[in-house]
Amino acid sequence: MAKKLRAGIIGAGNIATSAHLPAYQKLTDIVEVVAIADIVPERAKAAAEKYNIPNYYSSVEELLENCEVDYIDICTWTAAHAPVCIAAAKAGKDILCEKPLAATLEQGLAMEKAVKDAGVNFMLAVVTRYGGEQIKCRELYENGVFGEIYAAKTQYVRRRGTPGGWFTDKELAGGGPVLDIGVHAIDRTWYLMDRPKPVSVSAEVSYRIGDFKTKGITRWMPFGKGNGVFDTEDSATVFFRFEGGKTMMAEIAWAINGPERATTQLFGSKAGCTFEPLTIYGENEEGYLDTYKPEVTPNNYFEEEIRHFVECVNEGKTPISPIEDAVTVQRMLDGIYRSAEAHKEVTI
C-alpha cells in the first residue's frame, strides 16, 4: 500500500490558496499538507486556519527544521524558487515547483545542480501537461496517430490581462508574459511534439503598451502590495528551430491590440490536432480526409499533477515534467530574451 505523504508548502499566495490547496483537499487519501510557510507570517497563519494545516512558519528553513515532511511544494514568486529549492534539496526533500523553473537560466542551473547532487525527485508544475486533452493527445501520439510531429503553432494572448504586484517587477518575476503564461504555451507544445532538441530561436518582445490605464479593466492582483515597479514586456513573437528541421511558432501577450487567444496546433506527417476541444485532422481508413473529436476524460489539472507527483515519489519514478525538461524550457525562454535584445536569431 502506498505511503500517505506529508507535504510542506512554501508561499501562501494566490497559486497556493486558489489552486494547490483546493487540489490537496481532494487528495487527502494520498497526501496531507502538514505545514505552510510564507515570508509574511500572517499570510501563512491565515492559510493554515482556512485549510486546517497544523503548522505554519515564516521561512522554508524554519519549516524544515521544525516539521517532518516528505516533500516541499514551492508556490512563491519566481525569483524565490531557486533558494527554496536548494534549501529543500540540501535537506533531502523531494520538490514540486510551480512554473516557471526560475527567474533566470543561471538560477535554474543552480537548482538542477542542487537536485542532482542531493539525488531528490523534482517535478515542475507545468499544469497543462496534465489536462485530459493533453493526456489523450500523448496517448494518440504514442499509438502512432500523428506520425512525426514536425511543426506547431501556439498562442497565449490576452488583450488586456497584465497582472499587478510582483509580476511586473523583473527582479522578482524574471520577465513578463513570456515567463508567466508563455511558459504554459511553449512547454505544452514542446512536450506534445515529443520534446525535440532546441537549436535556435528568433524573437522580438514589445514594451509599447506598458502600464496601461484602459477604463473598465480590473487587474488580477497577487497577495500583498506591489512596489510600483513595471519593467516587464507586453508581448513576444517567437520562432523556434529544433533538430530534424522541426519548428514552433509562438505568440504571447499580456497586453496587445488584438483578439484574445489560447490555442495550440500540432502538425504531423499522418495527422494534426487542435485543442479545446481536442480535434484530430487526418485521413480515414479509406484514404479520405477525416476530422473527429476523440473522447476525452475531463479532469482537474492541479489535482492530476499533484497525484502524479505523489505517485512518482512513492514509486521512485521520474515524473513527466522532470528537472531536465524544466531546464531545457528555461533555456528556450532565456533564448527569447537574448534574441530580442540582439534583434537576431540566437542558438539555444
C-alpha positions as CSV (number, residue, x, y, z in Angstrom):
1,M,0.0,0.0,0.0
2,A,1.3,3.4,-1.0
3,K,2.5,5.6,1.8
4,K,0.5,8.7,2.6
5,L,2.9,11.6,2.1
6,R,3.4,14.7,4.2
7,A,3.7,18.0,2.2
8,G,5.0,21.4,3.2
9,I,4.0,24.4,1.1
10,I,6.3,27.4,0.7
11,G,4.3,30.5,-0.3
12,A,0.8,31.3,0.8
13,G,-0.2,33.5,-2.1
14,N,-2.8,33.1,-4.8
15,I,-1.4,30.0,-6.6
16,A,-1.2,28.1,-3.3
17,T,-4.6,29.2,-1.9
18,S,-6.6,29.2,-5.2
19,A,-5.1,26.1,-6.9
20,H,-2.8,23.9,-4.9
21,L,-4.6,23.8,-1.5
22,P,-8.1,23.2,-3.0
23,A,-6.5,20.3,-5.0
24,Y,-4.9,18.9,-1.9
25,Q,-8.3,18.9,-0.2
26,K,-9.4,16.4,-2.9
27,L,-6.4,14.2,-2.4
28,T,-6.5,13.6,1.4
29,D,-6.3,9.8,0.8
30,I,-2.7,10.1,-0.6
31,V,-1.2,13.3,0.8
32,E,-1.6,15.6,3.8
33,V,-0.4,19.2,3.9
34,V,1.2,19.4,7.4
35,A,2.9,22.8,7.1
36,I,2.9,26.1,5.2
37,A,5.4,28.9,5.3
38,D,5.4,32.5,4.0
39,I,7.7,35.5,4.4
40,V,4.5,37.2,5.7
41,P,3.7,35.1,8.8
42,E,0.1,36.4,9.0
43,R,-0.5,35.1,5.5
44,A,0.8,31.7,6.4
45,K,-1.4,31.7,9.5
46,A,-4.5,32.7,7.6
47,A,-4.0,29.9,5.0
48,A,-3.3,27.4,7.8
49,E,-6.5,28.3,9.6
50,K,-8.6,28.2,6.4
51,Y,-7.2,24.9,5.2
52,N,-6.7,23.2,8.6
53,I,-2.9,23.0,8.3
54,P,-1.4,22.2,11.7
55,N,1.8,24.2,11.4
56,Y,2.8,27.5,9.9
57,Y,6.2,29.2,9.6
58,S,7.9,32.3,8.2
59,S,10.6,30.5,6.1
60,V,11.5,27.3,4.4
61,E,14.4,26.9,6.8
62,E,12.1,27.2,9.8
63,L,9.7,24.7,8.3
64,L,12.4,22.2,7.5
65,E,13.9,22.5,11.0
66,N,10.7,22.1,12.9
67,C,8.4,19.8,10.8
68,E,8.9,16.4,9.2
69,V,7.8,16.5,5.6
70,D,8.3,14.2,2.6
71,Y,8.4,17.0,0.0
72,I,8.2,20.7,-0.5
73,D,5.7,22.4,-2.8
74,I,7.1,25.7,-4.0
75,C,4.4,28.4,-4.6
76,T,6.5,31.6,-4.2
77,W,7.2,34.3,-6.7
78,T,9.6,33.2,-9.4
79,A,12.9,34.6,-8.0
80,A,12.4,32.7,-4.8
81,H,12.2,29.3,-6.5
82,A,15.9,28.8,-6.5
83,P,16.8,29.5,-2.8
84,V,13.7,27.5,-1.6
85,C,14.5,24.6,-4.0
86,I,18.2,24.5,-3.0
87,A,17.3,24.5,0.7
88,A,14.8,21.7,0.3
89,A,17.3,19.6,-1.8
90,K,20.0,20.0,0.8
91,A,17.6,18.8,3.4
92,G,16.9,15.7,1.2
93,K,13.3,16.6,0.4
94,D,11.6,15.9,-2.9
95,I,10.4,19.0,-4.7
96,L,7.3,20.1,-6.6
97,C,7.9,23.6,-8.0
98,E,5.4,25.9,-9.7
99,K,6.3,27.2,-13.2
100,P,8.5,28.7,-14.5
101,L,11.5,27.0,-13.1
102,A,13.4,30.2,-12.3
103,A,13.7,33.9,-12.9
104,T,17.0,33.3,-14.8
105,L,18.8,30.4,-16.5
106,E,21.6,30.7,-14.0
107,Q,19.1,30.2,-11.2
108,G,17.6,27.2,-13.0
109,L,21.0,25.6,-13.5
110,A,21.8,26.1,-9.8
111,M,18.5,24.3,-8.9
112,E,19.4,21.4,-11.3
113,K,22.8,21.0,-9.6
114,A,21.3,21.0,-6.1
115,V,18.6,18.5,-7.1
116,K,21.1,16.1,-8.8
117,D,23.7,16.5,-6.0
118,A,21.1,15.6,-3.4
119,G,19.5,12.8,-5.5
120,V,16.0,14.0,-4.8
121,N,13.0,13.8,-7.1
122,F,11.9,17.1,-8.7
123,M,8.8,17.9,-10.8
124,L,8.0,21.2,-12.4
125,A,4.3,22.1,-12.0
126,V,3.5,22.9,-15.6
127,V,-0.1,22.2,-15.2
128,T,-1.2,22.0,-18.8
129,R,0.8,18.8,-19.3
130,Y,-1.7,17.1,-17.0
131,G,-5.1,18.1,-18.6
132,G,-7.4,15.4,-20.0
133,E,-6.9,16.6,-23.6
134,Q,-3.1,16.7,-23.3
135,I,-3.1,13.2,-21.8
136,K,-5.3,11.9,-24.7
137,C,-3.1,13.7,-27.2
138,R,0.0,11.9,-25.9
139,E,-1.8,8.6,-25.9
140,L,-2.7,9.1,-29.6
141,Y,0.8,10.2,-30.4
142,E,2.3,7.1,-28.8
143,N,-0.2,5.0,-30.7
144,G,1.2,6.4,-34.0
145,V,-1.9,8.5,-34.9
146,F,0.1,11.6,-35.7
147,G,3.2,10.1,-37.2
148,E,6.1,12.6,-36.8
149,I,5.1,15.9,-35.4
150,Y,7.3,18.3,-37.2
151,A,5.7,21.8,-36.7
152,A,3.5,23.6,-34.3
153,K,1.9,26.9,-33.5
154,T,0.9,28.1,-30.1
155,Q,-0.7,31.3,-28.7
156,Y,-1.5,32.6,-25.3
157,V,-2.7,36.1,-25.9
158,R,-4.6,38.5,-23.7
159,R,-6.0,41.8,-25.0
160,R,-5.6,43.5,-21.6
161,G,-4.5,41.0,-18.9
162,T,-1.4,42.3,-17.2
163,P,-1.4,41.3,-13.6
164,G,-0.2,43.7,-10.9
165,G,2.1,43.4,-7.9
166,W,5.4,41.5,-8.2
167,F,4.5,40.2,-11.7
168,T,5.7,43.4,-13.4
169,D,8.9,43.6,-11.4
170,K,11.6,41.8,-13.4
171,E,13.8,41.3,-10.4
172,L,11.1,39.2,-8.7
173,A,9.4,37.7,-11.8
174,G,12.3,37.3,-14.1
175,G,10.2,38.6,-17.0
176,G,6.7,39.3,-18.1
177,P,4.2,37.2,-20.1
178,V,7.0,35.1,-21.6
179,L,7.7,33.6,-18.2
180,D,4.2,33.9,-16.8
181,I,1.9,32.5,-19.4
182,G,4.3,31.9,-22.3
183,V,5.8,29.0,-20.4
184,H,2.5,27.2,-20.4
185,A,2.0,27.5,-24.2
186,I,5.6,26.7,-25.1
187,D,6.1,23.9,-22.6
188,R,2.8,22.1,-23.5
189,T,3.6,22.4,-27.2
190,W,7.2,21.3,-26.9
191,Y,6.1,18.3,-24.7
192,L,3.4,17.2,-27.2
193,M,5.9,17.5,-30.1
194,D,7.8,14.8,-28.1
195,R,10.4,17.2,-26.8
196,P,12.7,17.8,-29.8
197,K,16.1,19.2,-29.0
198,P,16.0,23.1,-29.4
199,V,18.7,24.5,-31.7
200,S,17.9,28.3,-32.1
201,V,15.3,30.9,-31.6
202,S,14.4,34.2,-33.3
203,A,12.2,36.5,-31.2
204,E,11.1,40.1,-30.6
205,V,9.4,41.4,-27.4
206,S,7.4,44.6,-27.1
207,Y,7.2,47.2,-24.3
208,R,4.9,49.5,-26.3
209,I,1.7,49.4,-24.2
210,G,3.2,49.1,-20.7
211,D,1.3,50.2,-17.6
212,F,-2.0,50.8,-19.4
213,K,-4.8,52.8,-17.9
214,T,-7.6,51.3,-20.0
215,K,-11.0,52.1,-18.5
216,G,-13.2,49.2,-17.4
217,I,-10.3,46.8,-16.9
218,T,-9.7,45.3,-13.4
219,R,-6.2,43.8,-12.9
220,W,-5.6,40.5,-11.3
221,M,-3.5,41.2,-8.2
222,P,-1.3,38.7,-6.3
223,F,-1.4,38.8,-2.5
224,G,0.5,41.7,-1.0
225,K,1.1,45.1,-2.4
226,G,3.4,45.7,-5.3
227,N,6.3,48.1,-5.2
228,G,5.3,50.1,-8.2
229,V,8.0,48.7,-10.5
230,F,6.8,48.0,-14.1
231,D,9.8,46.9,-16.3
232,T,8.4,43.7,-18.0
233,E,7.4,43.2,-21.6
234,D,3.8,43.3,-23.0
235,S,4.2,40.6,-25.7
236,A,6.5,38.4,-27.7
237,T,6.6,36.9,-31.1
238,V,8.8,33.7,-31.3
239,F,10.1,31.2,-33.8
240,F,12.0,28.1,-32.6
241,R,14.1,25.7,-34.6
242,F,14.6,22.1,-33.4
243,E,16.8,19.3,-34.6
244,G,15.4,17.4,-37.5
245,G,14.0,20.5,-39.2
246,K,11.2,20.8,-36.7
247,T,9.7,24.2,-35.8
248,M,7.4,26.0,-33.4
249,M,5.9,29.5,-33.7
250,A,4.6,31.2,-30.5
251,E,2.7,34.4,-29.8
252,I,2.5,35.6,-26.2
253,A,0.9,38.7,-24.7
254,W,-0.4,40.2,-21.5
255,A,-1.5,43.3,-23.5
256,I,-2.0,43.7,-27.2
257,N,-4.5,45.4,-29.5
258,G,-6.0,42.2,-31.0
259,P,-8.3,39.3,-30.1
260,E,-7.6,37.0,-27.2
261,R,-6.5,33.5,-28.0
262,A,-5.2,30.5,-26.1
263,T,-4.6,27.8,-28.7
264,T,-2.1,25.1,-29.9
265,Q,-1.9,23.4,-33.2
266,L,0.3,20.4,-33.9
267,F,1.1,19.2,-37.4
268,G,2.2,15.6,-38.0
269,S,3.1,13.6,-41.0
270,K,-0.1,11.5,-40.6
271,A,-2.4,13.8,-38.7
272,G,-2.6,17.0,-36.8
273,C,-4.7,18.5,-34.0
274,T,-6.1,21.5,-32.2
275,F,-7.4,21.8,-28.6
276,E,-10.4,22.8,-26.6
277,P,-11.9,20.6,-27.8
278,L,-9.2,18.2,-28.9
279,T,-9.8,17.8,-32.7
280,I,-7.9,15.5,-35.0
281,Y,-7.3,16.3,-38.6
282,G,-6.2,13.3,-40.7
283,E,-7.4,10.7,-43.1
284,N,-9.8,7.7,-42.5
285,E,-9.1,4.1,-43.4
286,E,-10.5,4.6,-46.9
287,G,-8.0,7.5,-47.5
288,Y,-10.4,10.4,-47.3
289,L,-9.8,13.5,-45.2
290,D,-11.3,13.0,-41.8
291,T,-11.9,15.3,-38.8
292,Y,-13.0,14.0,-35.5
293,K,-13.1,14.7,-31.8
294,P,-11.8,11.8,-29.6
295,E,-13.4,11.0,-26.3
296,V,-11.6,12.8,-23.5
297,T,-11.9,12.1,-19.8
298,P,-12.1,15.5,-18.1
299,N,-10.0,16.2,-15.0
300,N,-8.8,18.9,-12.7
301,Y,-5.3,19.8,-13.9
302,F,-3.9,20.7,-10.5
303,E,-5.3,17.5,-8.9
304,E,-3.8,15.4,-11.7
305,E,-0.3,16.9,-11.4
306,I,-0.2,16.6,-7.6
307,R,-1.5,13.0,-7.9
308,H,1.2,12.2,-10.5
309,F,3.9,13.7,-8.3
310,V,2.8,11.8,-5.2
311,E,2.8,8.6,-7.3
312,C,6.3,9.3,-8.6
313,V,7.6,9.9,-5.1
314,N,6.0,6.7,-3.7
315,E,7.2,4.5,-6.6
316,G,10.6,6.1,-7.2
317,K,9.5,7.1,-10.8
318,T,10.7,10.1,-12.8
319,P,7.8,12.5,-13.4
320,I,6.7,13.5,-16.9
321,S,8.0,17.1,-16.2
322,P,11.4,16.4,-14.6
323,I,14.3,18.8,-13.9
324,E,15.9,18.1,-17.3
325,D,12.8,19.3,-19.1
326,A,12.4,22.3,-16.9
327,V,16.0,23.4,-17.6
328,T,15.5,22.9,-21.4
329,V,12.4,25.0,-21.4
330,Q,14.2,27.6,-19.3
331,R,16.9,27.7,-22.0
332,M,14.2,28.3,-24.6
333,L,12.7,31.1,-22.6
334,D,16.1,32.6,-21.9
335,G,16.8,32.5,-25.7
336,I,13.7,34.5,-26.4
337,Y,15.1,37.5,-24.4
338,R,18.6,37.1,-25.8
339,S,17.3,37.1,-29.3
340,A,15.0,40.1,-28.7
341,E,17.9,42.0,-27.2
342,A,20.2,41.2,-30.1
343,H,17.4,41.5,-32.8
344,K,18.6,38.3,-34.4
345,E,18.4,34.6,-34.2
346,V,20.5,33.0,-31.4
347,T,21.5,29.5,-30.5
348,I,20.0,27.7,-27.6
